Amino acid sequence: MGEESGKENAFVKTHNFIYNFFDKPVTWFHDVIVKPNQKSYPWYHQKFRRVPTIDQCYTDDVVCQFEADQQFKRDKMVDSEILNILRQRFEDCVHYEAPDEKRKCVDILELYNQASADWFTKYGDLGVYGQSKAAYMKQKHRMIWERRHGPVGSGMKTEDSEVLAH
């Protein structure tokens, strides 16, 4: 019995020695050098470098335009997901507050309606393959319209209202 425990003891000591021989330097390097120099953030909050928008690209810079289109697509995906989350929150509120949903969920509904209007203002009517250049032109045309006729949905300016404004 003493001989077996001595063999086990020697085996355990040898195993621990070999393990520590390889593990201790790696653990030390990780704890002392890697961890202090590493940015810590949750994977879902990783911040990507923003690329120039389409209005900052030259007309012959194809790479810049491609990057702007990719950034536009990422932004659209994020905005669409935010809209889906707001919609889901409203549906959960309606389900949870069943008889009083008209009164208790009105704030969430207003927030969702505003977000969906903003989403449509930016991405609506661009089609499936909407690109950053088309969105930029849409924004430009909207700004020109608002300068001439007032905010969209407020009714068109007349010559009489312009004279009174000046």
Summary of the structure (lengths in Angstrom):
residues: 166
radius of gyration: 30.4
end to end distance: 106.9
largest distance: 109.8
contacts: 340
relative contact order: 0.06
helix: 77%
strand: 0%
